[in-house]
């Protein structure tokens, strides 16, 4: 069965992560993705590890379900070829800096002249109506600008970047939502439009959902921040032989946890029944949690906590995920025969549609004009 976006053709002029990740998700949903690359290829082809030049692991993991078409858009012939493809497409996604796109004749106005109903999605560092519009932007810079890196400092440490490309990937998911919304509007009205997805505003919006805090009110009702999330005691806690994430969240959770620990006196604390009072004593509760968890092994806790319906999890590594019994039971990992890279491991699309399922029709393409090769995909039991 075809995916929900079957019949939609998307020209992907993006590089690095945000755009390619977004178009991979759209491709998983059934859209036809034509990845337009310069002669040297997407810069993200280079970072290893890899088995051959231009086919690094990160590139493989955000460019499946695409066909690579090499065009030098500084050349008139290749520019014209792209514009011919614009005439047959529904969506264009790019993350070129707007001034560079203008120099190449690749603005929304340029493409709308060729296809009036085109949806033109521009991924930018900063919204083009603002004073930062001309600044270059990469994931680390946006993490700092949007307040993400500074959250560690609020918790008593030094500013740090998240150990994953969180700004690019979050922005990519906003692109997926925005493109689908624009496609819905197009289906209803026949109208295309310019869609701008700015990384800075996306990440500031993402952060401030829970961290605007008392500044949500005018005048302010307190400082910014969400006290539970900013507690220095909020972290995975030591057990006798390792670490666990344990999150008694409701009053009932805390009562059951203290009863399991043999602390009926703490379980009987009336403050646990009040959301406000429980929030006010969060540092004390997390301190008690740490004191209790260290008394037993991780395996002992994982035997009793799920039975008591208390949220908990081991602190998994990537290698642990590869062996996780739930991920195996939902056939999350796939081994596939790549046309040029041999046997590779990837993940299946995580979203489930009952009537129009997502799928993996082709793995990330080599840098050449080619049709997607069918993949021999085996789910890992």
SULMO-V917161 format. One record per residue. N is the residue number from 1. SS is DSSP state (H for helix, E for strand, C for the rest). Layout:
# SULMO-V917161
n=N ss=SS
n=N ss=SS
This chain:
# SULMO-V917161
n=1 ss=C
n=2 ss=C
n=3 ss=C
n=4 ss=C
n=5 ss=C
n=6 ss=C
n=7 ss=C
n=8 ss=C
n=9 ss=E
n=10 ss=E
n=11 ss=E
n=12 ss=E
n=13 ss=C
n=14 ss=C
n=15 ss=C
n=16 ss=C
n=17 ss=C
n=18 ss=H
n=19 ss=H
n=20 ss=H
n=21 ss=H
n=22 ss=H
n=23 ss=H
n=24 ss=H
n=25 ss=H
n=26 ss=H
n=27 ss=H
n=28 ss=H
n=29 ss=C
n=30 ss=C
n=31 ss=C
n=32 ss=E
n=33 ss=E
n=34 ss=E
n=35 ss=E
n=36 ss=E
n=37 ss=E
n=38 ss=C
n=39 ss=C
n=40 ss=C
n=41 ss=C
n=42 ss=C
n=43 ss=H
n=44 ss=H
n=45 ss=H
n=46 ss=C
n=47 ss=C
n=48 ss=C
n=49 ss=C
n=50 ss=E
n=51 ss=C
n=52 ss=C
n=53 ss=C
n=54 ss=C
n=55 ss=C
n=56 ss=E
n=57 ss=H
n=58 ss=H
n=59 ss=H
n=60 ss=H
n=61 ss=C
n=62 ss=C
n=63 ss=C
n=64 ss=C
n=65 ss=C
n=66 ss=E
n=67 ss=E
n=68 ss=E
n=69 ss=E
n=70 ss=E
n=71 ss=C
n=72 ss=C
n=73 ss=C
n=74 ss=C
n=75 ss=C
n=76 ss=H
n=77 ss=H
n=78 ss=H
n=79 ss=H
n=80 ss=H
n=81 ss=H
n=82 ss=H
n=83 ss=H
n=84 ss=H
n=85 ss=H
n=86 ss=H
n=87 ss=H
n=88 ss=H
n=89 ss=C
n=90 ss=C
n=91 ss=E
n=92 ss=E
n=93 ss=E
n=94 ss=E
n=95 ss=C
n=96 ss=C
n=97 ss=C
n=98 ss=H
n=99 ss=H
n=100 ss=H
n=101 ss=H
n=102 ss=H
n=103 ss=H
n=104 ss=C
n=105 ss=C
n=106 ss=C
n=107 ss=C
n=108 ss=H
n=109 ss=H
n=110 ss=H
n=111 ss=H
n=112 ss=H
n=113 ss=H
n=114 ss=H
n=115 ss=C
n=116 ss=C
n=117 ss=C
n=118 ss=C
n=119 ss=E
n=120 ss=E
n=121 ss=E
n=122 ss=E
n=123 ss=E
n=124 ss=E
n=125 ss=C
n=126 ss=C
n=127 ss=C
n=128 ss=C
n=129 ss=C
n=130 ss=C
n=131 ss=C
n=132 ss=C
n=133 ss=C
n=134 ss=C
n=135 ss=C
n=136 ss=C
n=137 ss=C
n=138 ss=C
n=139 ss=H
n=140 ss=H
n=141 ss=H
n=142 ss=H
n=143 ss=H
n=144 ss=H
n=145 ss=H
n=146 ss=C
n=147 ss=C
n=148 ss=C
n=149 ss=C
n=150 ss=C
n=151 ss=H
n=152 ss=H
n=153 ss=H
n=154 ss=H
n=155 ss=C
n=156 ss=C
n=157 ss=C
n=158 ss=C
n=159 ss=C
n=160 ss=C
n=161 ss=C
n=162 ss=C
n=163 ss=C
n=164 ss=C
n=165 ss=C
n=166 ss=H
n=167 ss=H
n=168 ss=H
n=169 ss=H
n=170 ss=H
n=171 ss=H
n=172 ss=H
n=173 ss=H
n=174 ss=H
n=175 ss=H
n=176 ss=H
n=177 ss=H
n=178 ss=H
n=179 ss=H
n=180 ss=H
n=181 ss=H
n=182 ss=H
n=183 ss=H
n=184 ss=H
n=185 ss=H
n=186 ss=H
n=187 ss=H
n=188 ss=H
n=189 ss=H
n=190 ss=C
n=191 ss=C
n=192 ss=C
n=193 ss=E
n=194 ss=E
n=195 ss=E
n=196 ss=E
n=197 ss=E
n=198 ss=E
n=199 ss=H
n=200 ss=H
n=201 ss=H
n=202 ss=H
n=203 ss=H
n=204 ss=H
n=205 ss=H
n=206 ss=H
n=207 ss=H
n=208 ss=H
n=209 ss=H
n=210 ss=H
n=211 ss=H
n=212 ss=C
n=213 ss=H
n=214 ss=H
n=215 ss=H
n=216 ss=H
n=217 ss=C
n=218 ss=C
n=219 ss=C
n=220 ss=C
n=221 ss=C
n=222 ss=C
n=223 ss=C
n=224 ss=C
n=225 ss=C
n=226 ss=C
n=227 ss=H
n=228 ss=H
n=229 ss=H
n=230 ss=H
n=231 ss=C
n=232 ss=C
n=233 ss=C
n=234 ss=C
n=235 ss=C
n=236 ss=C
n=237 ss=E
n=238 ss=E
n=239 ss=C
n=240 ss=C
n=241 ss=C
n=242 ss=C
n=243 ss=E
n=244 ss=E
n=245 ss=E
n=246 ss=E
n=247 ss=C
n=248 ss=C
n=249 ss=C
n=250 ss=C
n=251 ss=H
n=252 ss=H
n=253 ss=H
n=254 ss=H
n=255 ss=H
n=256 ss=H
n=257 ss=H
n=258 ss=H
n=259 ss=H
n=260 ss=H
n=261 ss=C
n=262 ss=C
n=263 ss=C
n=264 ss=H
n=265 ss=H
n=266 ss=H
n=267 ss=H
n=268 ss=C
n=269 ss=C
n=270 ss=H
n=271 ss=H
n=272 ss=H
n=273 ss=H
n=274 ss=C
n=275 ss=H
n=276 ss=H
n=277 ss=H
n=278 ss=H
n=279 ss=H
n=280 ss=H
n=281 ss=C
n=282 ss=H
n=283 ss=H
n=284 ss=H
n=285 ss=H
n=286 ss=H
n=287 ss=H
n=288 ss=H
n=289 ss=H
n=290 ss=H
n=291 ss=H
n=292 ss=H
n=293 ss=H
n=294 ss=C
n=295 ss=C
n=296 ss=C
n=297 ss=C
n=298 ss=H
n=299 ss=H
n=300 ss=H
n=301 ss=H
n=302 ss=H
n=303 ss=H
n=304 ss=H
n=305 ss=C
n=306 ss=C
n=307 ss=C
n=308 ss=C
n=309 ss=C
n=310 ss=C
n=311 ss=C
n=312 ss=E
n=313 ss=E
n=314 ss=E
n=315 ss=C
n=316 ss=C
n=317 ss=C
n=318 ss=H
n=319 ss=H
n=320 ss=H
n=321 ss=H
n=322 ss=H
n=323 ss=H
n=324 ss=C
n=325 ss=H
n=326 ss=H
n=327 ss=H
n=328 ss=H
n=329 ss=H
n=330 ss=C
n=331 ss=C
n=332 ss=C
n=333 ss=E
n=334 ss=E
n=335 ss=E
n=336 ss=E
n=337 ss=E
n=338 ss=E
n=339 ss=C
n=340 ss=C
n=341 ss=C
n=342 ss=E
n=343 ss=E
n=344 ss=E
n=345 ss=E
n=346 ss=E
n=347 ss=E
n=348 ss=C
n=349 ss=C
n=350 ss=C
n=351 ss=C
n=352 ss=C
n=353 ss=C
n=354 ss=C
n=355 ss=C
n=356 ss=C
n=357 ss=C
n=358 ss=C
n=359 ss=C
n=360 ss=C
n=361 ss=C
n=362 ss=C
n=363 ss=C
n=364 ss=C
n=365 ss=C
n=366 ss=C
n=367 ss=C
n=368 ss=C
n=369 ss=C
n=370 ss=C
n=371 ss=C
n=372 ss=C
n=373 ss=C
n=374 ss=C
n=375 ss=C
n=376 ss=E
n=377 ss=E
n=378 ss=E
n=379 ss=E
n=380 ss=C
n=381 ss=C
